[in-house]
Amino acid sequence: MNTNPFVLSPAIPDEFFCDRQNESASLIKSINNQENVVLISPRRVGKTGLIYHCFNQPEIRDNYITVSIDILHTTSFQELIKELGSAVFNTIAKRSEKLTKLFVATLRSLSGSFGLDPMSLTPTFDVKLGQINAPEYTLEEIFAYLEKADKPCIVAIDEFQQITKYQEKNIEALLRGHIQKMTNTHFIFAGSERRLMNEMFFSEKRPFFQSATLIQLEPINLGIYTEFAVKQFEAAEKNITKEAIVWAYQTFDGVTMYVHKLLHDSYADTNTCETCSIDDMKYAAEQLLQQNAKRLQELLAYVTEQQKEVLYAIAAERNVTRITSSEFVKRHHLKSASAVQSAVKRLLDFDLITEQHKCFSISDPLLRIWLVR
């Protein structure tokens, strides 16, 4: 069977992993130097794939226990504890009967909440949210267990900025207080909402101020991406024009997930000895838009008319530097500069737009293309 080299899952085999040599070296070096790391990138550019790739390298895989959780969907401290507890149990506790017993003994706050596997007669972590009655204490127990592990531990928390959206307001200080005391465990704090992540780690007023080494992830260089794509097509006796790759890259702002998806689909649709053209790539993009139309519509379900007007205006211009200027307001028939400012604040909160160096753009290039349509 001809394996599609444009892998869509974060767990990408090394032979199909494109570039990221400098970022991989930096992350592995920081791990080996016992540093906490803050990994910031736009969404869908490949930070999760980079973490998995580094975790799978021999110098990390053979010497550390690695734990990964994604907390984007969580809305409370209890949910964070549940995700972390489940990941630690499945990754570490299940490695041996001794470690399982130690986990149950250490997490005394949940002692009556563990299930039992009827086949192996071993505990299972099927704790319900309502059973986490003392989350602060349970967190302390989980961290205590990580400190007792038989190897150094690396915990990667994806979309870490989500903790700022919990109802509980002391989570940053609580986590920082525990993490700074840990010696056997270090953390990778990954996030895609760059404004929030920068505030969390580089504002003097925040608990995590200067507590981690910064690694910034940008889109893969176009030249490197083009060389990689052409090579993968040629390995299967297929061809692809450079114009097709450049069109996909530029249309979707170099966002890895979308460019990779287009290449994945185009590769599947190109037969041996055939060539994938720019028209074939545009067809793949059209299919991608149709597949995501309902999701994109739902993104706007809670956006007011005034906010939509600003959103459409930003999409039309792609990048906006003077967003409250009279020229921008008049050009797009917006209500007023103050109304734009108010809408922008909410759109940033919704992560529908992003701001970098005072330049505003749509966070998701697929949404931008759909809005322009």
matplotlib code that plots the C-alpha trace (Angstrom):
import matplotlib.pyplot as plt

x = [0.0, 1.3, 1.4, 0.2, 3.3, 1.2, 0.2, -2.7, -2.4, 0.1, 2.0, 4.0, 6.7, 10.2, 10.5, 7.4, 8.2, 9.0, 11.8, 11.5, 15.2, 16.1, 12.9, 13.3, 16.9, 15.9, 13.1, 15.2, 18.1, 15.7, 14.3, 17.8, 18.7, 15.7, 14.0, 10.3, 9.3, 6.6, 5.9, 3.8, 2.5, -0.5, -3.1, -2.7, 0.9, 2.2, 3.2, 1.5, 3.3, 6.6, 6.1, 5.2, 8.2, 10.6, 9.1, 9.7, 13.4, 15.7, 17.3, 13.9, 12.0, 14.7, 15.4, 12.0, 8.4, 6.3, 2.8, 0.6, -2.8, -4.9, -7.1, -8.7, -12.1, -11.9, -13.9, -13.1, -10.3, -12.0, -11.8, -8.1, -7.5, -9.5, -7.5, -4.2, -5.0, -6.2, -3.1, -0.7, -2.6, -2.5, 1.0, 2.8, 0.7, -0.1, 3.6, 3.7, 1.6, 3.8, 3.3, -0.5, -0.7, 1.5, -0.9, -4.0, -2.2, -1.0, -4.3, -6.1, -8.6, -10.0, -9.6, -13.2, -13.6, -11.4, -13.1, -11.9, -11.0, -13.0, -10.5, -7.2, -8.6, -6.6, -7.8, -9.1, -9.2, -12.8, -13.3, -16.3, -16.1, -18.5, -16.1, -13.3, -14.4, -11.1, -9.3, -6.5, -5.6, -5.9, -3.6, -1.0, -1.3, -0.9, 2.3, 3.5, 3.1, 5.0, 7.9, 8.0, 8.1, 11.1, 12.2, 12.2, 8.8, 7.9, 4.3, 3.1, -0.1, -1.5, -3.6, -2.4, -4.0, -7.4, -6.8, -7.3, -10.9, -11.9, -14.3, -11.7, -9.3, -6.3, -5.3, -2.1, -0.8, -1.8, 0.0, 3.1, 3.4, 3.5, 5.5, 8.4, 9.0, 9.2, 12.5, 11.6, 9.1, 9.3, 6.6, 6.0, 3.3, 2.0, -0.5, -1.9, -3.6, -0.4, -1.8, -2.9, 0.3, 2.5, 0.6, 0.8, 4.6, 6.0, 3.9, 5.6, 2.2, 1.5, 2.7, 4.4, 6.5, 9.9, 9.4, 9.9, 12.2, 10.4, 10.2, 8.2, 6.8, 6.2, 5.0, 7.5, 9.6, 8.0, 11.1, 11.6, 8.0, 8.1, 11.2, 9.6, 6.3, 8.0, 10.2, 7.2, 5.3, 8.4, 9.0, 5.7, 6.4, 4.0, 4.5, 3.3, 4.0, 5.7, 3.0, 0.4, 2.4, 3.0, -0.7, -1.8, 0.9, 0.1, -3.7, -3.7, -1.0, 1.5, -0.7, 0.6, -2.7, -4.4, -1.5, -0.9, -4.5, -4.5, -1.3, -2.8, -5.9, -4.1, -1.6, -4.4, -6.1, -3.0, -2.3, 1.2, 3.0, 0.3, 0.9, -0.9, -1.6, -2.7, -6.3, -6.2, -5.0, -7.9, -10.3, -8.9, -9.4, -13.0, -13.7, -12.1, -14.3, -17.5, -16.5, -16.1, -18.9, -21.2, -18.5, -17.6, -21.2, -21.5, -18.4, -20.5, -23.6, -22.9, -21.3, -23.4, -24.1, -21.7, -18.9, -19.7, -19.3, -15.8, -15.0, -15.9, -14.0, -10.8, -11.3, -11.6, -8.3, -6.5, -4.2, -5.3, -2.8, -4.9, -8.2, -9.8, -8.8, -11.5, -10.3, -11.0, -14.3, -15.5, -14.2, -16.2, -19.3, -18.7, -20.6, -17.7, -14.1, -15.4, -17.8, -14.9, -12.8, -15.5, -16.1, -12.4, -12.1, -14.9, -13.5, -10.1, -11.8, -13.5, -10.1, -11.8, -9.1, -5.5, -3.2, 0.5, 2.6, -0.7, -1.7, -5.1, -6.0, -8.5, -7.1, -8.2, -7.3, -10.1, -12.6, -11.1, -11.6, -15.1, -16.0, -14.6, -16.7]
y = [0.0, 3.5, 5.5, 9.1, 11.0, 14.1, 12.9, 14.7, 13.5, 15.2, 11.9, 12.1, 9.5, 11.0, 10.3, 12.4, 15.2, 18.5, 20.6, 22.2, 21.2, 24.4, 24.3, 20.6, 21.2, 24.1, 22.1, 19.0, 21.2, 22.9, 19.6, 18.2, 21.4, 20.9, 24.1, 24.8, 25.9, 28.2, 27.3, 30.0, 29.7, 30.5, 27.8, 24.9, 25.6, 22.4, 23.0, 19.7, 17.8, 19.3, 18.2, 14.6, 14.6, 15.7, 13.2, 10.4, 11.2, 8.6, 11.2, 12.0, 8.7, 6.7, 9.0, 10.7, 9.9, 12.2, 13.2, 15.3, 16.9, 19.3, 21.6, 23.7, 22.1, 22.5, 25.2, 24.7, 23.8, 20.5, 19.6, 20.4, 18.1, 15.3, 15.6, 15.7, 12.9, 10.7, 11.4, 10.7, 7.5, 6.1, 7.2, 6.5, 4.5, 1.8, 1.1, -1.3, -2.7, -0.9, 2.5, 1.8, 1.1, 4.2, 6.3, 5.1, 5.6, 9.1, 10.4, 10.0, 12.7, 10.4, 7.1, 6.1, 7.2, 4.7, 2.0, -1.6, -3.5, -6.8, -8.6, -7.6, -6.6, -3.4, 0.2, 2.4, 6.2, 6.8, 9.6, 11.9, 15.7, 15.7, 13.4, 16.0, 17.8, 19.3, 20.1, 22.1, 19.1, 16.7, 18.8, 18.7, 14.9, 14.5, 16.7, 14.7, 11.5, 12.9, 13.7, 10.0, 8.6, 6.4, 8.7, 12.5, 13.6, 16.1, 17.4, 19.2, 21.2, 22.3, 25.5, 26.5, 30.0, 28.3, 28.5, 32.2, 31.6, 29.5, 31.0, 30.4, 33.3, 32.0, 29.2, 30.8, 31.5, 28.1, 26.2, 28.4, 27.9, 24.1, 24.0, 26.1, 23.6, 20.5, 18.9, 15.7, 17.2, 20.0, 21.5, 22.6, 25.3, 25.5, 28.1, 29.5, 32.7, 34.7, 37.8, 35.8, 33.7, 36.8, 38.4, 35.3, 34.8, 38.2, 40.6, 41.5, 41.4, 37.7, 34.6, 32.9, 36.0, 34.8, 31.3, 29.5, 29.5, 31.0, 29.1, 30.8, 28.7, 30.3, 28.8, 26.5, 28.4, 28.2, 27.0, 24.2, 23.2, 23.2, 21.0, 18.6, 18.3, 17.8, 15.1, 13.2, 13.3, 12.1, 9.3, 7.8, 8.6, 11.5, 15.1, 18.4, 21.9, 24.4, 26.9, 24.6, 24.5, 28.2, 28.9, 26.7, 28.1, 31.8, 31.3, 29.7, 31.9, 29.0, 27.4, 23.8, 22.0, 23.5, 23.3, 19.7, 18.8, 20.2, 18.3, 15.1, 15.2, 16.2, 13.4, 10.9, 12.3, 12.2, 8.9, 7.6, 9.5, 12.3, 15.9, 17.9, 21.3, 24.6, 23.8, 20.5, 22.4, 24.9, 22.0, 20.5, 23.9, 24.2, 20.7, 21.8, 24.9, 22.8, 20.3, 23.1, 25.4, 24.3, 24.6, 28.1, 29.2, 28.0, 30.1, 33.2, 32.1, 34.3, 37.2, 40.4, 42.2, 45.0, 42.5, 40.7, 43.9, 44.5, 40.8, 41.1, 44.3, 42.7, 39.6, 41.9, 43.6, 40.5, 42.6, 45.9, 48.2, 51.3, 49.6, 52.6, 55.1, 57.2, 55.8, 52.2, 53.1, 55.0, 52.5, 49.7, 51.8, 51.0, 52.8, 54.6, 54.2, 53.5, 50.8, 49.2, 49.2, 47.6, 44.9, 44.2, 43.5, 40.9, 39.4, 39.0, 37.4, 34.9, 34.3, 35.1, 37.7, 38.0, 40.9, 41.0, 44.2, 46.2, 44.4, 42.7, 39.6, 36.7, 34.0, 31.1, 31.6, 29.2, 31.4, 34.5, 32.8, 31.8, 35.3, 36.8, 34.4]
z = [0.0, -0.9, 2.4, 2.1, 3.3, 4.2, 7.6, 9.2, 12.8, 15.2, 15.6, 12.4, 11.6, 11.4, 7.6, 6.9, 9.4, 7.5, 8.8, 12.3, 12.9, 14.8, 16.9, 17.7, 18.8, 21.0, 22.7, 23.3, 24.6, 27.1, 28.3, 28.9, 30.7, 33.1, 31.9, 31.7, 28.2, 26.8, 23.2, 21.4, 17.8, 15.7, 15.8, 13.4, 12.6, 14.2, 17.9, 19.0, 16.2, 17.2, 20.8, 19.8, 17.4, 20.1, 22.7, 20.2, 19.8, 21.5, 23.9, 25.2, 24.8, 26.6, 29.5, 30.4, 31.0, 28.8, 29.5, 27.1, 27.6, 25.6, 27.7, 25.0, 25.7, 29.5, 31.2, 34.9, 37.3, 38.0, 34.3, 34.2, 37.2, 35.5, 32.3, 34.1, 36.4, 33.6, 31.5, 34.4, 35.3, 31.8, 31.0, 34.3, 36.7, 34.2, 33.6, 36.5, 39.3, 41.8, 40.2, 40.0, 43.7, 44.4, 42.4, 44.3, 47.6, 46.7, 45.5, 48.8, 47.9, 45.2, 47.1, 46.8, 43.2, 41.3, 39.3, 38.9, 35.7, 36.0, 33.8, 35.4, 38.8, 38.7, 39.4, 36.6, 36.4, 35.6, 38.0, 37.4, 37.6, 40.6, 42.5, 42.4, 45.5, 46.6, 43.3, 44.9, 47.1, 44.2, 42.1, 45.0, 45.1, 41.3, 41.4, 44.5, 42.5, 39.5, 41.9, 43.0, 39.4, 38.6, 35.7, 35.2, 33.8, 31.1, 31.1, 28.0, 28.4, 25.1, 24.8, 28.3, 27.9, 28.6, 32.3, 32.2, 31.1, 34.1, 36.7, 39.4, 39.4, 41.3, 39.0, 37.6, 41.1, 42.3, 39.5, 39.7, 43.4, 43.0, 39.7, 41.0, 43.8, 41.5, 40.7, 39.0, 36.6, 34.1, 31.8, 28.3, 28.2, 24.6, 23.5, 20.3, 21.6, 21.5, 23.2, 26.2, 26.3, 26.2, 29.0, 31.1, 30.8, 30.1, 32.2, 35.6, 37.2, 36.4, 38.4, 35.5, 34.6, 33.2, 34.5, 31.2, 28.2, 25.1, 21.8, 19.1, 16.2, 12.8, 9.6, 7.8, 5.2, 1.8, 0.0, 2.5, 2.3, -1.5, -1.6, 0.9, -1.1, -4.5, -3.0, -1.5, -4.8, -6.8, -4.4, -5.5, -9.2, -9.1, -9.9, -8.5, -9.9, -7.7, -8.6, -7.0, -3.7, -3.7, -4.3, -1.4, 1.0, 0.2, 0.1, 3.6, 5.1, 5.4, 8.1, 8.3, 8.9, 5.9, 3.5, 4.6, 4.2, 0.6, -0.2, 1.4, -0.7, -3.9, -3.4, -3.0, -6.2, -8.3, -10.1, -10.8, -13.6, -13.4, -12.3, -9.6, -11.1, -9.5, -10.7, -8.8, -5.7, -6.1, -6.4, -3.1, -1.4, -2.6, -1.2, 2.1, 2.3, 1.6, 4.3, 6.9, 5.9, 8.8, 11.4, 10.1, 10.2, 13.8, 14.8, 14.1, 15.9, 19.0, 17.1, 17.0, 13.8, 14.7, 15.4, 12.1, 10.2, 11.6, 11.0, 7.3, 7.0, 8.4, 6.2, 3.1, 3.8, 5.2, 7.4, 9.1, 10.9, 11.7, 12.7, 14.3, 11.7, 10.0, 6.6, 7.7, 9.3, 6.2, 3.7, 5.2, 6.3, 10.0, 12.7, 14.5, 15.8, 19.3, 18.0, 16.1, 19.2, 21.2, 18.5, 18.2, 21.9, 21.8, 18.6, 20.2, 23.3, 20.9, 19.2, 15.8, 15.1, 16.2, 16.8, 16.3, 16.3, 16.2, 13.0, 13.0, 10.9, 11.0, 13.2, 10.9, 7.2, 6.2, 8.0, 6.2, 2.8, 3.7, 4.8, 1.6, -0.4]

ax = plt.figure().add_subplot(projection="3d")
ax.plot(x, y, z, "-o")
ax.set_aspect("equal")
plt.show()
